[in-house]
Structures are given as structure tokens and as C-alpha cells.
Amino acid sequence: MRVIVLLALFCIGLFAVDMNKATLNELKELNGIGAKKAEMIIRYRSEHKCFKNKEDLLNVKGIGQGFLQKNEGQLTFSACK
């Protein structure tokens, strides 16, 4: 059972997108994100230093609760520098 849990956590890590480091192309891999929204995410990130948590994403125009629900488990947030 422990092996299955560890394997699941490892797989989630393989497909997770770090919202504070992701490139435009990496962001476009997320469900509901095209080039324009990816650019808006990168712009917000550069203007505000980083995203501290998933709720910060809601400050980006066009990002709502639906996006967070569709991508639950795929979003990570590295520490702010």
C-alpha cells in the first residue's frame, strides 16, 4: 500500500506545473490555458514577484474557480524569492 501511495505522489510530481517557474509552453499544457492566458499569467507573475498559492491565480483576468478545479493536483507553487 505504501508503494502505491509513493508511486502516485511521484507521478503527480512528474506532471505538476510550477506556476512560479513555468514557461509559456508549459502553462499552455494546463486545461483551459491558451497562449493569451499563459501570457497574462506570466505578466502577473513578473509584476507581483510570484504566486503564493492557488488563490493568487484568481487575480489573473480570465482565471476562475473552474480553472482551479480542472487542474487540481497539477498546480504547484515554489517558494517566492
Secondary structure by P-SEA (a helix, b strand, c coil): caaaaaaaaaaaaaaccccccccaaaaaacccccaaaaaaaaaaaaaaccccccccccccccccaaaaaaacccccccccc
